[in-house]
């Protein structure tokens, strides 16, 4: 095995690491103790759930609160945490905790996993990431605990606050709210400011990326000292929150009471990138609103974050290059700095891959299931962006369509 590891590249180790965790999670979820019925859950359902958890997506074929026991929910939560942190980050953390020396190969793999600019200082940076994750998730749980404890009692309420804090920070979108309506997500808390603000902040913080965290932690409000990538991520994130919020407020949720309208518009602008919770009925949105949501799901969050998607930086590079062509400039640029050709090539490749897989997956599911194309494209975007928002068709899909979504999430 030692010789085999030496032949594996960093990318191959990450790919195989995720596959191994997904399969292990699927087998654990198949155990009778994982389901409330006490029976074995079909392998494909378990594989879908495990893939969705590890890839921090949130698409489900079984209602998490209704089907899975506390043991099953704990397995899902661990898979979410591993997926959000990254398999390699978890492996390095275990190595650090055991007191063993981190090899150069492990450092290099860690660099690829979190999109770090250099290998130097990667172990210290990993420690910073782990401390940040623990502090943020605990804060989120503490803030939400009074609300859930009031509604569900101390034990269950505390568990729900922990579960939703981890799920939101890791941009997973899994929920365990049991309000008598299947797949209802957080719709019962549509006007609750505590739940809305906490979940929104956890999603945003998790989606900004670990390197952006370090910039903010190190430089505070001195934005000029930030790396160019951090400036791009923060400015584009702000734009991708404000613009959709305004659209949803005026054109999608105008009929709602003001509190639900405000919180729903902001929540619906944040959650597609890429958390998957929802507080309002997604099927009630117009096709324009659903398409806007699909585009936000495809864009996703920042590189080296808990979010998925093609990444904010990819979108920003493509937008900058397009603007350069319109303005007849030679190169795209950010904050007065030119974007090099290699970055543009990588961004174009990722962009084409995401758009192609999004369209092909949606069209294939539409043809296989004889469903409306828009609905299938929505689920496809949700899987590709590892978001988890759904128009409700995923639980009813056939096994081939489920495999397509599994492949897209992976």
N, C-alpha and C positions, 0 to 999 in steps of 0.2 A: 504494500500500500504506500510505503514511503516513496518508492520509485514512481508509482502511478501519480502521486501528488505532484512530484516534480515536473511531470509532463503536462499537468493541467495549467492553463492560463488563469489569470484572475477572473476573467469573465466566465470561464467554464466552471470554476469553483463556486461562484455566486449562483449560476444557473442550477448546478447540481445540488447545492445546499438548499435552495428554495424547493426543488423537487422532492428532496428527502424529507423536509419538514412537512410538506403538503401531504405526502403519502402516510407519514407517521400520524399526522393529525386525522386523516381520513379513517385509519384503522382504529384509532382511539374513539372516534365518534361512532363507530359501528358497534362498540360494546353496548350491551343492554343497559348498563348503568348510566349511559349518556342520554338515553331517551326516557321521557316520562311514562311512555307506554311499557317500558321494561323489555322491549323487543329490539332485535337488530335492525337498524336503519339501513335501507339499501345502499350499496357501495357508491353508486353514482351520486346519490343525494349527499353522502358524506364527503365524497371527493369534491363536489361542487362547493359545499360549505367550507371545507378546509382550504381550498384554493382561494375562495373569496376572502377568508380571514387572513391568510398569509400574505395575499396580494393586497390586503387592506382595501377591499372593494365594497362589500356590504350587500351585494346581490344575494338573495336567499331563495331556496326552494321549500324551506320549512320555516315557519315563524319561530324565531329564536326564543322568545319568551314562552311559547306554548309547547313546542316540541321537545326542547332540550332541558334536562335536569340542571341543577346547580353544577354538578360535575361536568356535564357537557358544555355548559356555558363557560366554565372555568377553562376547559380545553380551548374553546373558541377565543377566549380573552388572551390566553398565553400565545396562541397562534397570531393574534392581532399584534400583540406586543413585539413578538419576534419579527413579524413582517414590517411593522413600523420602524423599529430600530435597525432592521437589516440583519440577515442571518450572520454575516461576517462580523458585524458589530457585537452581536451576542457572543459569538465564538471568542472574539478578542477579549471581551469583558470576562468571560469564564476563565480564560487563560491568565488574565491579570489577577483575578480573585484567587486563583490557585497558587500565585507567586511564581509562575513559570516565566521565562524570558520570551518576549515577542520576537519571532524571527523576522528577517528582512522580507521574506515572501509574504508573511502575514501582514506586515506593514504595507506592502505594495498592494495587496488585495484589498485591505481596508481603505487605502487611498482611492481605488477605483469604486468601491462600494458607496462612499460618501461624496464622491466627486471633489476630493481635496486637491489643491493645486500642487502639493509636494508631499513627499514621504516624511520629511523632517518634522518632528513634533507630533506625529500622528497618534502616538500612544497617549500623550498628555491631552490631546484634543478629544480622544475617545473618552477619557475620564470626565472631561468637561461636558460632553454629550450626555453621558449616563447620569451625572448629577442634575443636569438641566431637566432631563426627562422625568426623573423621580420627583423633583420639586414641583414642576408644572402640573403633572398628573395628580399629585397629592393636593395641591391647591384647588384644582378643578373639582376634585371629589369633595373636599371640605365645603366649598361654596355651595355645591348642589345638594349636599346631604340633607340640610333642613327641609328642603322642598320635598324630596323623595321620602324622607322619614315621616313627614306629616301625612303623605298620601298612602304609604305602604307599610308603616311601622318601622321600628328601629333596625332590625336585622336585614330585612329585605330592602329597605330604603338605603341603608349604608352600602349594600352590595350593588344596588342600582347606580348609586353615585360613583362608585369606583369603576364599574363596568363602562358607564357612559363617558367618564372622564378619559379613560384609556382609549376607548373607541373614537372619541372626538379628536383627541390629540394625534392619534395615529391615522386620522383621516379615513377611518374604516366604515363608519356609518351603521354598524350593527347596534340594535337596541333590544332591550328586554322589558319594554313597557307592555304590561298585560292589562289593557283596558276593555277587553271583551271584543275588540275588532282586530282581525288578523292584518298583519303588515301595515299597522297604523302609524309606525314610527313615533315621532314626538308631536303628533297633531293635537294631543290633549293639552299641550303646553304652548300653544300658538301665541298666546298673549302674556305668557309668564316672563317677566324681564330677567329674572335670575337665571333660568335655564337658557333663554335665548342668548344673553350676553356671554355667559360662561362657555356654552358650546361654540358660539361664533369665534370667541377669542382663542379657544383651544384649537379649532380648525385652522385659523389664520397662523397662529404661532407654529403649529406643527408643519404647515405648508410653506413657511418661509425658508426653511433649510438651516442646517446646523452651522454652516459657514457664515450665514447672515446673522445668526444669533451671536457668534463670536465677535463680529464687527460691531454690533449694537452694544454688547457687553463691554468690549474694550474701549470703544470710542464714544459711547453715550450719544449725545445729541450733536456731536461734531460730524455731521454727514459728509463733509468734504474729505474726511479721512477714510471713509469707507472704500472698500474695493469697488471697482466699476460694476462687477456682477451684483453686489449687494444693492447698489443704487438702482440698477435696472430692475431687480426683483421687487424692491420696495415701491418704486414708482409705478411699475406695471400692475402690481398687485392692487395698489390703491385705485388705479383706473378701472380694473376689472371688477372691483367691488362697487364703486360709485356709479358707473354708467348703467350696469344691469339693475341696481337698486332703484334708480330713477325710472327706468323703463317699467319694472314690475309694479312700482307704486302707482304710476299714472295709467298704465294700460292693461295690467293683469288682475290686480287686486283692489280696484277702485270701489267695488261694491261691498267690501268688508268694513267692519267697525274700525275706527282709526288706529287703535292699539294693535290689532291683528294685522292691519294693513302695513303699518310701519315695520313691525318686527318681522312679518312674513316677507316683505320686500327685501329687507336686509339679509334675512336668513337664506332666502332663495338665491340671492346673489353670491353668498359665500359658500354654501354647501356643495355646489357642483364642482368645487376645486379643492379637494376631491373627496368629500366626506360621506355624502349619501343619506344624511338625515333629511327629513322633511317635516314641516309643521303645517303645511297646507296641502290640499288635494291637487296633485300634479295633473290628474286627468281633466281637471276643470280649466286648465290653462289653454290658451289658444295654441295653434300650431306654430305661430311665430314665437311665442314664449317657450314652447318645447324645443324649437330649433335653436334658440339662443342658449337655452340650458345645455343642449347637446354640444354646442361649440365651446362653452365654458368647461364642460367635462373633458373634451378632447385636449384643451389647453393645459389644464391641471395646475400643479403647483411648481415649486422651485426645485432645481436639482439638489441632491443630497438632503432631501426632506422626507417627511413621512407621506407626502402626497404623490400621486401618480400623474398620468397624462404625458403629453409630449414635452411639457415643461414650459414655464413662463419665458425662459431665456430663448428657447427655440422660436416661440411665437414672436418675441421681441426682435430677434435677428431677422426673421423673414419680413416683419413689418418695416424694419429700418432699411432693409435692402430695397423693398418696394418703393419706399419714400425717396430713396436716393435715385431710383430710376425716374420717378415722376419729376424730381427736381433737377435731373440731369447732372447729378453728382457721380463721381467715379466710384465711391465706396459708401456703404452704410456706416453709421457712426453712432456712438453713445457718449454723451457728455464731452464732446470734442475729440474723442478717441476713435480711430478707425477700426473697423471689424476686419480681422484678417481672413484670407480666403479659406483657410482650413476650417475655421468656425462656421463660415457660410455653407460650406459643403456638408459638414456634419448636420447642421440645422436643416438643410434642404432634404437630406436623406431621412432624418427622423420625421420631418413633416410629411413627406411622401408616404413613408411607411404607415404612419398613423391614419392618414386620410384613406389610403387604400384598404387597410384592414377594417377600418370603420365602415366603409361603404360595402365592401365585399361581404363582411359578416352580417350586416343588416339586410342586404339583399338576399343572401342565402337563407337566413332565418325566415324572411317574408315568404320566400318561395316554398320552403319546406313546410311551413305551418299555415300557409294561406292566410296571413295576417296583413294588416295595413303596413305599408313600407315605413311610414313615419314612426309608428310604434316600435318597429323592429330596429330602426336606426337609433332610436332613443336608447334601447337596451344595449345595442352594440357600442354606442358611445360611452355608456355607463361602464361596460366591461373593459373597453380599451383604455379609458381614463382611470380605471379602478376607483369608481365613484360609489355606485350602489343605488343611485336613484332608479326607480322603476315605475312604469305605467301599469304594473300588475300582471304582465304576461309571462314573466320568467317561471313562476311555479307551474304553469300549465304547458310549458314547452316539452317537446319530445326529446329523446335521449341524444339525437344527433345535434339538435340546436343547443342543447345544454353543453355538449362537448365543444361546440364552436365558442360559446361564451367562456368556458373554462380555458380554452386555448388563448382567447383574447386577454383574459385577466392575467394569465401566466406570462 
